[in-house]
Amino acid sequence: MKLQTNIPLQPASKQFGYEESVLLLGSCFAENIGNTLLDNKFQAVVNPYGILFHPLAIERVLQDVYNSTASIEETIFELDGIWKSFIAHSQLNSSSRAALVDKLTEAKEQLAKSIAKASHIFITLGTAWVYQHKETGIAVANCHKVPQKEFVKGILPIEETEASLKRQCAIIQEINPKATIVFTVSPVRHLKDGFVENMRSKAHLISAVHEVCEIKGVQYFPAYELMMDELRDYRFYATDMLHPSQQAIEYIWEKFLEVYAGVYAEPSRSTKAKTTLKEVQSIRQGLSHRPFNASSEQHQEFLRKLRIRIETLQQEYPHIEF
């Protein structure tokens, strides 16, 4: 009896392993995948500016990297004693203007370096709904609890979404022509916009992305479709019924690695990344072990062997730390 429809996936022609660096930008689902990569000791940089939900927010930070003279002064403001920026997530908020400028400068430098050396750049789009700040004209990444009356809300037409994505690709390919650009659409449901409005937004994003995938070196990973078609059950959602559950995230992550790192593919297909990931996960499990008697000779021997395995792994991959 068949109880699930499966989306056929093919291994990407260009894959990454523990030797390569990858960059992930976009919505909170980009953070889910990116943080799982980091937990498993891949070389990943995740959202230097924090979560960015819509195409114009992602384009803005890329434009700032590309244009070295771009000013951030128009983007920063103070509210209730906290300094914030309309182009960054609240995680960069600071208690002083100078501290915020330093964080934004650091984010810009980190993003520039990450684009330049990444083998793959994954961009996850969350919504096509955009809030434009009336005074500055900025399509903000975050409203930062500024009163709603100071913004104009609108949905990006498919054509404008497509144009923004093409500009993003052009910037990335100018900086790093060898990078593979992979777009995904977040499976997170933005129901604050409304049920119908959320589906309309996702449709705009999907339509635009597939036009952009005609560009050489640009691909699409079906995270949204995996959630909607393979995991189409509320048990795969978190308690808020909006975000994928941890089980769903891990399922999509495994599919992601199957395509882009050769991991979790059919048994006959062996990759170095698969072997390294298995060792990383085994070491992490060993480190989390809680012995009955921590001072016993048996446990001390276990720790000694574990240290040797860690050192052996670090000799090949110096970036790995436990």
N, C-alpha and C positions, 0 to 999 in steps of 0.2 A: 504494500500500500504506500503510495507516494503522498507525503504530508507536507511537502514544501516545494516551491518552485525555486530553482537555483539560477543565478545569473552567471553565465559563462565568463570566466576570466582567463586571460592569457598573460603569461609572464612578459614583462616589459623588455624590450630589446636592450635597454640600458638600465642596469640595476645598481643599487648601492649596497655596501656592506659596512663593516666596522672601520674600514680604511677611509671612507668618504664622509664628508660633512653634508648635512641636509638642513634646509631652512623651512620652517612652517609659519605661515601668516594667516590671519583671519579670525574666524569666530571661535567660540569656546570649544567646538569640536576639534579644531586644529590643536588646541591645548590638550585635549584628551589624548589624541594620537601622539602629539609631540612629547608630552610628559611620559607616556608609556615607552616611547623610544628612549628617553633619558633614563628611565628606571632600569631599562635593559642595556644601558651603557653604550648606546649608539651615539655618534657625534651629531647632535641636533641643537639648533637654536630655535627657540619658540617665541614668537611675538615680542620683539624688543620693546614695542610701544604698548604692549598689552593687547587685549582682545579688540579686534576690529571687525565690525559686523557686515558692513556693506562695501561695494566696490569702490566708491569714491573715497572712503576713509583709507582703504588700502592703497589706492592710487596716490593719495596725498603724501603719505610717508615715503613712498617710492620716489615721487617727484622731488621731495626735499632732499633725499639722498643724491639724486641725479643732479640737482641744481645746488651746488655747494654754497651759493650765496643766498639761498632761501632764508627768510627771516621767520623766527618762531614767535616774535614779539606779539603779533596780532592774535596768536592762538592762546595766549595765557591770560589768566584773570584770577582775581581773589574772590572767594565767597565764604562767608562765615569763618574767616581766619585761615582758610586753606587755599593754597595756590594750585590751580588746575590748568589743563590744556585741552582745548577742543579737538586736538588731533590725537590724543592719547587716552588710554583707559585710566580709571581712577587709581589703579595700583601705582601710578607715577605721581600722584598727588603729594604735595610737600607743604611744610610749614612756613617756607619762605620762597620768595621769587627766585633767589639765587640757586637754592637747592633744586627747584623744579627745572630751571634752565640747565643745570648740570645733568640732571637725569635725562632730559630730552636730548642733550648733546651726546651723552653716552649711548642712548638708544639709537641715535642716528649713526654713530660710528660703528656700533655693533651690527646694525642692519647692513651698512655698506660693506663691511668685511665679510659678513655672512653670504651676501649675494655674490661677491667676487670669488669665493672659494667653494660654494655649494655645487655638488654634482646634480642635486635635485632641489627644486623649490616648489613646495606644495602650498597652494592658496585655497583656503576654504571660505566660501561665500555663505553668509548666513541669511541675509535679507536684501531685498531691493528697495525697501522703505528707507527713506532718508529724511533727516531733520536738518534743515538749513537755518543757521543763525542769521536773523534779520540784519543785525548791525554789521557783522563782518562778512556775511555771505558764505561762511564756511559750512560745508556739509560735514557736520560734526561726527566724530567717532563716538562721542559720549556726551549726553546732555548735562551730566554732573549735577542733577537736581536744580538746574536753572529753571525758572518758571516757564511753563509750556507756551505762554503767550509770546515769548521771545524767539520762537521758532516757527518755520513753515514746514509742514510735513507733506511729503509727496512720494510717489513711487517712481523709480527710474524706468522710463520706457525701455523696451528691449534694445532698441537701436543705441540709446545712450549707454546702457549697460555694456553692450558689445564694444562700443568705442572706448570706454574706460578700460575694459580688459585688454584690448589691443594696445593701449598706451602702456599698461603695466608690462605686457610682454616686451614691448619695444625697449623700455628702460632696462629691464633685466637682461635682454639679449645684447644690449649695447655694453653693459658692464661685464657680462659673463656669457659670451656666445655659446659656450659648451654646456651650459646648464639645461637640464630638462625641466620644463615648467608643467606642473600638474595641477589642474583645477578640480576642486570637489565642491559639492553643494552640501551644506550641513543638514543632517537629519533632525536637528533641534527645531521644534515647532515654536514659532513666534506668535503665540495666540493673543498677546496683548494688542496686536494689530487687528485681530479678528480671525475667525476660522477661514472664511472665504479669502480674506486679504492675505493670509499666510500662504495659501495655496497659489494665489495669483502671483505673489512675490517669488515663490520657488519656481513657478513656471517661467517667469521673466529671466531668472538666473540660468536655468537649464537651457532655455532657448539661446541665450546670448553665448553661454560657454561653448555650446556645440558649433556655433559659427566660428568662434575663435580657435577651436581645435583644428581648423583647416591650416593654421600656421605651422610651419615646420618646427618640430621640437616642443610642441604644446600638446598635452594629453588631458584626458578626463578619467578620474577614478570614481566609480559609482557608489560612493558612501550613502548618498540619499536613497538610491534604489535598493541597496542591500537592506537598509532599515525598513523601507516601505514594502518590499516584495519578499525578501527572505525571512525577515523578522517581523512580519505583520501581525503582532499580537501585543496587547498592553503589558504583558508580563516582561517584555523587553524594554519597558520604560521605567525611569526612576519614579519615586513616589509623587513627584509633581506632574507626572504624565506628559511632560514636555521634552525632557532630556532623555537620551538613551541610558539604560541601566549600565552598570559596570560590566555585566555579562555581555550586553550588546556591543559595548565599546571594545571589549576584548575580542569578540567575534569579528567585528569589522577590522580591527587591528591585525588579526591573523590573515585576513583576506588581503589587506594592504601589503603586508610583508610577503605574502605569497606572490603578489604581482611585482613588487619593486625590490625585493631582496632575495627572492627565491626560497624563502623560508615557508614552511608548512605546505609546500607544493607536494606533488606525488612522491612516494618513497623512492622511486627510481632516480629522481633528480636530486643530486647532492650539491650543496653549496657550502663555501667556507663560512658564510654568515650563519647558516643553520647550525653548524658545529659550534661556532663561537657563542651563539645565543644559548644553546643548550648548556654550555659550560658556565656562562654568566648566571643563568637561572639556577643551576645546581649550587653555585657558590652562594648566591643570595639566600637560597633555602638553608644552606649550612650555617650562614651567619645568623639567621633568625632562630636557629635551634636553641631551645632552653633545656639545659641538662639537669638531671636530678642532683648531681654532685659536680659543681663547676671545678672543684679542686682535684677531682679524681685523675689518676694517671691516664685512664682511658680517654677522658675528655681533653686533657692536655695534648695527647697524641693526635686526637681529631683536629684540634686547632692548629697544630704544627703542620699537618698535611694540608689543611685548608690554606694556610699562609703560603705554602709552597705553590699551590695551584694559583693563588692570586698573583704572586710574583712572576710566575711563568706567563700568565696571561698579560700582565703589565709590561713584560719585556717586549711583547709583540705589539701591544696597544697601550702606549704610555698614558693616553688620555683617560683610561679606565681607572676609576677609584671606587672603593667600597666603603 
